């Protein structure tokens, strides 16, 4: 019975510690250290700063794009004795039985994210459908194993619009100042659970013995489901001089926390916490060569995140068909590459994120992969 329980929890439920859980993230943004508040020029604009729609020109359609987040299975402790890069020993010859599985994942934060956000952007208006599933697990204490669990599935849509004012702007005077004010509205359904479990205590066995179905087990573990509405505001100021643009951005996402009316479960559905984010970016576009440098200070009003963990730096270098990314996210590095040809765009990279309660306490090492098909962008000017 205990073996069955361990396997069930391993595949169906997981965990989070101190990581701030945003509604959705851009794969490009993550590879730039998530310093994206004053960049946000891909299909994920509305998840960072609705005011960035003021820099959008024409029509952009992204009907098919999948984002996948995984543990960094290539992670190795590089040294002179072990200079190779390959699949980590932790994931080689992975066992099938519960006890060896538990030994392999002990103290290793496991993470899985799968999401999609079909996008339409028309001038200063943007719209996204989205579905994002995030599951994470951290098994601690070999003598008395405790499993920290988080599972979340969000589905809904978000719409936004930006109003632009000033003597410059996209499609207008190529030089000058302009400001944008943006707002967003979202409606969504959230389901999932957040809890910690003593694997070999009596409570889990009692849940199994007293439950008649999988739904009963899920509810007793802390599963809940509900729906709600949220609001976002953003501001951005740009200065353009020839090929050079400076951008200051400020976004307030999920104002006052996005709460959910409970439709199922014994506990309340976790809120989507509000976040106040400041960003700055510097961009130069010479046609065939385009590069961006960016800085964010995020979650300004979040008291649980260490101050140094809120600092994010990033860079992006683009030439025809290839994008290169690098970043620094609250103490941990990121890097990746993107390749695009015709209607296919693929991005692959690696990033780290803080999972502990203090700066550089516990790193979550992750891989992100995004695949986009049939993306269309038409400029109006």
N, C-alpha and C positions, 0 to 999 in steps of 0.2 A: 504493500500500500504506500509506504513512504517513497519507494522508487517511482511509482506512478505519479505521486504528487510532485516530486522534484522535476520530472520530465514535463508535466503539464504546466507548471509555473514557468519553467525555462522557456517554453515556446509561446506561451500565451500572455505572460505578464512580466513587467520589468520595473525600472527605478529612475529617480533623479535625486541629486543632492542639492548643491547650491546653484546649479546652472539656472540662469534666468531663461524661462521658456517663452520665446517669442511665438507668435501665431504661425509665421512662416518666414523662411530666409531664402535669399538668392544664392545659388551655387557660386556665381561669380563674386558676390559680396563676401561669402565665407572665405574664398581663396584670397581675397584682399584684406584679410583680417577682420572682416565684417565692418570695415570703415566705409560705410555706404550711404549714410544719411544725405550727404551732399553730392552723391553720384547717382545712384538709383535710376539708371537709364536703360535697364532691361525690362523684361516683362513683370518684374516684382516691385515696380515703383510704389504701388499702394501699400506694400507691407513695410516700407521704410519712411516715405515722406510724400504725401499727396501733392505738396507744392512743387515737387520735381516734374510734375506733368506740365508745368509752365515752360519747360525746355523741350517738350515733345512737339514734333512737326510732322504733319501728314497723318497717315494711317499705318498702324502696326497690328498684325494678326499673328498670334502664337497659339494655334489650335491644339498642337500635340507636343507636350514637353513633360518628361518625367524626371524627377529629382530623387536620387537614392543616397542615403547616408548609412555608412557601415563603420564598424571598428577598423582601425588601420592594421589590416592583416599583414602588411609588409614590414611593420615596425620591428626593428632589431636594434639591440644595443651595439652600435658600431665601435670597433676598436681595432688595434693593430693585429690582434689575434683573430678577429672576426670582421674582416673588411668587406664581406659580400653583402649585397642587398637582395633579399628574397623573402619568402613567406616566413613569418615569425614561427619559432619553434612551438609557440603556444597553440598554433593552428595547424601544425603538421600532424598527420596521422591522428586526427581528432577522434576521440573514443565515442562509443555508442551507449555505454552504460551510465546510469545516473551518477554513481560515486566518482568515477574518473572525470566525468564532465564537470562536476562540482569542483574537483581539484584543479582543473585547468582554468576555470573562470574565477576562482577565488581571488579576490582583490583586484580583478580586472573589470573596469566599467564597460559592459557590453551595450551597444546602441544600434538601433535599426530605425531608419526613417524612410518612408516612401510617400511621395507627394506629387501632385500635379496642380497647375493653376492656369488653365486656358485663359488667354488674355486678348482683349480688344482695347486699343488706344486710338482715339480719333482726336487729333489736335490736343486740346487741354483736358479731355475727358478720358477716363480709364475705367475698365471693368474687368474683374476676375471672378470666375468660378474657382473654387479650390477644394481640395480634399487632401488632408495631411494626416498620416498616421505616424506617431512617434512612440517607440517602446524602448525602455532602457532597464538595465538590471545591474546591481552591484552586490555580490555575495561576499560577506565579511566574516572574520573570526572562524578559523579552522576548527577550534575546539567546540564552540557553540554557534553553529552557522546561523546567520541572520541575513535574510534577503530583502534589500530595499528595492521597491518596485514602483514603476510608473508606466502607465499605458494611456495613450490619448489619441482619439480620432476626432478631427474637426472637419466639418463639411459646411459649405455655404457659399456666399458671394460677397464681394466688396466692390463698391463703386466710389469714384472720386472725381473732383473737378478742381482746376486751378485758375485763379484770376490773376492776370499779369498787368503790371503797370510800370511805366518808365520810358526812357528814350531809346532803349535798345531792345534786343530780344531775338529769338529764333525767327527767321523769316522777315525781320524788320531791318533796322540799321545794324550792321554787323558789329559796330562798336558802340559802347555806352553802358549805362547801368539799367537794370530792370529788376523788379521784385515780383515774387509770386506768393499768393496766399492760397492754400489748398485745404480742402476738407474731404473726409471720407466717411462713408456709412457702410456698416457690415451687418449681416444677419447670418447666424450660423447655428449648427447643432454640434454639441460636444458630448462625447461619451468616453469613459475610461475609468481608471482607478489609480490611486496613489497610496501606498501603504508599505509597511515593513513586516516581515513574517519570520518567526522563529521556526526554522525548518523541522526541528525535531521536538517541538513543544506539543502540547495536547490540543491547542486551539485548531490547528489545521486538520488534525484527524477528526475532531468533533464536527467541523464543517462538512467534511466528506461523508461522515456517517449520518448526519442529520439532513443532508440535501438529497432531493429526489431527481434533480436534473442539473445539467451544466449551467443553466441560468440561475438556479438556486445557489450553486457554488460561487458563481461570479458575483452575485449580489452580496453574499456573505463575506467575500473578500474585500468588498468596498466599491464595487462597480456602481456607477451612476450615469445618468443621461439627462440632458436638458437642452434648451434652446435660449438664445438671447440676441440682443442688439448691441452694437458698439459704435463709437464715434472717434474720429481722428482729426487732428488739425496739423497744418504744416506751414512753415514760412521759409522762403529762400530769397537770397539776394545774389545777383550775378553782376560781374563786371567783365566785359569783353573788350579786348584790344587786339585786333588782327587775329592771329591763330590762337591767342591765349585767353583763357577764361578762368576767373576766380569765382568760387561759389561758397557762400555761407548758408548752411541749412539748419533748421530747427524743427523737430517733429514731436508731437505729443500724441502717442498712440494709446488707444483703448482708455480714453479719458475717464477718470474715476473708477477704473476697472470695469471690464465687460463681465457682467454677471449673467447667470443662467437660471431659468425657472426649471426646477427639477420635474422630470417626467417619469423617471424610473430610478430605483435604487433606494438604499437606506441612508446614504449620506449626501450632503450637498455637492453639486457639481463644482469643481474648482474654478475660480474666476480666471479670466485672462487678465493678468496684472497690467496696469498702465506703465508706460515707460516714456520718459522725457529724454530726448537725444539731441546732441549738438554735433554738427559736422562741418568740415572745411575741405574743399578740394581745389586742386590746381590742374588744369588741363591745357595741353597744347595739341592742336590738330593740324598737321601739315599735309593732309591728304593721304598719302601712302603710309605715313607714320603718325601714330596718335598715341599719346601717353597721358596717364592720369596719376597724380599723387593725392592721397586722401588721409584725413585724420578724423576720428570720432571720439567723443566722450559720451558714453551711453548710459542709460538707466540712472540718470542724475539723481532722481528722487528715490531710488531703491536703496534702502538702508542695509540690506543683507549682503549685497555684493561689495567686496573690497574695492576701495577707491582706485588702486592701481589696476585692478582687473577690468575697470571700465574704459581704460585707454586703448584705442585701436588705431593702427596705422596700416596703410595699404598702398599698393602700386599696381598699375595695369599698363602693359605695353602691347600695342596692336599694330600689326602689319597685315597685308592682304592674306586671308585664310588662316592666320595664326594669332592667338592672344596668349600672352604670358602674364602670370599673376604671382604676387608675393605679398605677405602681410604679417602683422604682429597683432595678436588678439589677447590683450590682458596678460602678457607674459609668455605666450606660446606662438610659435611661428606657423605660417601657412604658405603653401606654394601650389601651383598647378598650371595647366595648359589647356587651351581651347582650340579646336580645329573646326573650321566651317568651310563648306563647299556646296554650292547650289542651295538646296533647301534643307541640308543636314548640318546640324551644329552639335558638337560633342565637347564636353568639358570634364576633365578628370583632375583631381588634386587631393591634397592632404592638409588637415588643419588640426590645431589643438584648442581645447576650451577648458576653462576652470570648472572643476566639479567640487572643489573643497570650500571651506569656510574662510580661508585666508588666501592672500596672494601667492600663487605658484605652490599651492598645497597638494593638489591632485589634478593631474592632467588627463583629460579625455582625448585620446588620439583617434582621429576619425578620417575616413575616406569619403569624398563626395563625388558623385557621378551624375551628370545631367545629359540627356539626349533630347534634342528638339528636331521635329520634322515639320516641313511645310510652313516654315516661318516666312512671313511676307512683310516688307516694310516699304511704304511708298511715301516719298517726301512731297509736301504740298508746294514747296518753293525750290 
